[in-house]
Amino acid sequence: MPASEPTVVATSMGFSSRHRGPYDARPGPVFELMAELAQAGDAPRICYLNQAVGDQPTSFTVFYRAFAGTRFRPSHLALFPMPTVEDVRAHLLAQDVIWVGGGSVANLCAVWRVHGLDEILHECWQAGVVLGGVSAGSICWHLGGATDSFGPTLRPFVDGLGWLPYGNGVHYDAEEQRRPLMHKLVGDGTLPVSHCTDDGVGLVYRGIRLAEAVADREGVAAYEVSRAEDGSVRETRIEPRLLG
């Protein structure tokens, strides 16, 4: 069964390393959450989109190794040098979960638009396929956020898909440029009210409503950053639910 309403899980989390090598990881608890939200049953179908790093082959290796031996049925869609699936729309609509990896959110959105994937993914979202991702795969569903797509100094990105009418800040506790830039972008009106996540935290949206924050570890949080009438910026901590 599809999700009961359009659902996005936008995160600064995903796979967990077993510390045995660069390609050895396991799915974090966010994937079980997404399967549950999708009402996916015993064998959830999950498709990986990796355009934020140009469909880097090693990322697919990590993905398939991570899900080997699990109850998930993994697949992927690459767009470089050409789509690896003949009927992209049918393949994506057949999924329970679509997971988008991190990298360049600016390149990700541009490539999706060239291929019409923005419209297909919107149809998937409306049909109850649970969409999610990490970093660039989190920002993309929003209006924009802070990005290193243009170089190591973070810059504003305001060309997201915009289905979620907020800004989005990722890696909020892990990279020192993130918090001050998000405050600046909300304060000067470049971005509206924004939702931000520490590493290990995700945001669950049902429709365009922020339903809850979740975490795969203790001591981390999500935040709402807003602009007050006097022009000051307010940051409100959102305590996440700890996933098993």
BELPE-V505016 format. One record per residue. N is the residue number from 1. RES is the residue in one small letter. OMEGA is omega as a letter, one per 20 degrees, with the letter a starting at -180 (999 if undefined). Layout:
n = [N | N]
res = [RES | RES]
omega = [OMEGA | OMEGA]
//
This chain:
n = [1 | 2 | 3 | 4 | 5 | 6 | 7 | 8 | 9 | 10 | 11 | 12 | 13 | 14 | 15 | 16 | 17 | 18 | 19 | 20 | 21 | 22 | 23 | 24 | 25 | 26 | 27 | 28 | 29 | 30 | 31 | 32 | 33 | 34 | 35 | 36 | 37 | 38 | 39 | 40 | 41 | 42 | 43 | 44 | 45 | 46 | 47 | 48 | 49 | 50 | 51 | 52 | 53 | 54 | 55 | 56 | 57 | 58 | 59 | 60 | 61 | 62 | 63 | 64 | 65 | 66 | 67 | 68 | 69 | 70 | 71 | 72 | 73 | 74 | 75 | 76 | 77 | 78 | 79 | 80 | 81 | 82 | 83 | 84 | 85 | 86 | 87 | 88 | 89 | 90 | 91 | 92 | 93 | 94 | 95 | 96 | 97 | 98 | 99 | 100 | 101 | 102 | 103 | 104 | 105 | 106 | 107 | 108 | 109 | 110 | 111 | 112 | 113 | 114 | 115 | 116 | 117 | 118 | 119 | 120 | 121 | 122 | 123 | 124 | 125 | 126 | 127 | 128 | 129 | 130 | 131 | 132 | 133 | 134 | 135 | 136 | 137 | 138 | 139 | 140 | 141 | 142 | 143 | 144 | 145 | 146 | 147 | 148 | 149 | 150 | 151 | 152 | 153 | 154 | 155 | 156 | 157 | 158 | 159 | 160 | 161 | 162 | 163 | 164 | 165 | 166 | 167 | 168 | 169 | 170 | 171 | 172 | 173 | 174 | 175 | 176 | 177 | 178 | 179 | 180 | 181 | 182 | 183 | 184 | 185 | 186 | 187 | 188 | 189 | 190 | 191 | 192 | 193 | 194 | 195 | 196 | 197 | 198 | 199 | 200 | 201 | 202 | 203 | 204 | 205 | 206 | 207 | 208 | 209 | 210 | 211 | 212 | 213 | 214 | 215 | 216 | 217 | 218 | 219 | 220 | 221 | 222 | 223 | 224 | 225 | 226 | 227 | 228 | 229 | 230 | 231 | 232 | 233 | 234 | 235 | 236 | 237 | 238 | 239 | 240 | 241 | 242 | 243 | 244]
res = [m | p | a | s | e | p | t | v | v | a | t | s | m | g | f | s | s | r | h | r | g | p | y | d | a | r | p | g | p | v | f | e | l | m | a | e | l | a | q | a | g | d | a | p | r | i | c | y | l | n | q | a | v | g | d | q | p | t | s | f | t | v | f | y | r | a | f | a | g | t | r | f | r | p | s | h | l | a | l | f | p | m | p | t | v | e | d | v | r | a | h | l | l | a | q | d | v | i | w | v | g | g | g | s | v | a | n | l | c | a | v | w | r | v | h | g | l | d | e | i | l | h | e | c | w | q | a | g | v | v | l | g | g | v | s | a | g | s | i | c | w | h | l | g | g | a | t | d | s | f | g | p | t | l | r | p | f | v | d | g | l | g | w | l | p | y | g | n | g | v | h | y | d | a | e | e | q | r | r | p | l | m | h | k | l | v | g | d | g | t | l | p | v | s | h | c | t | d | d | g | v | g | l | v | y | r | g | i | r | l | a | e | a | v | a | d | r | e | g | v | a | a | y | e | v | s | r | a | e | d | g | s | v | r | e | t | r | i | e | p | r | l | l | g]
omega = [r | r | a | r | a | a | r | r | a | a | r | a | r | a | r | a | r | r | r | a | a | a | a | a | r | r | r | a | r | a | r | r | a | r | r | r | r | a | a | a | a | a | a | r | a | r | a | r | a | a | a | r | r | a | r | a | a | r | r | r | r | a | a | r | a | a | r | r | r | r | a | r | a | r | r | r | r | r | r | i | r | a | a | r | a | a | a | a | a | a | a | r | r | a | r | a | r | a | a | a | a | a | a | r | r | r | r | a | r | a | r | a | r | a | a | a | r | r | r | r | r | r | r | r | a | a | r | r | a | a | r | r | a | r | r | r | r | a | a | a | a | r | a | a | r | a | r | r | a | a | a | r | a | r | r | r | a | a | r | a | r | r | r | a | a | r | a | r | a | r | a | a | a | a | a | r | a | a | a | r | r | r | a | a | r | a | a | r | r | r | r | r | a | r | a | a | r | r | a | a | r | r | r | r | r | a | r | a | r | a | r | r | r | a | r | r | r | r | a | a | r | a | r | r | a | a | r | a | a | r | r | a | r | r | a | a | r | a | a | r | a | r | r | 999]
//
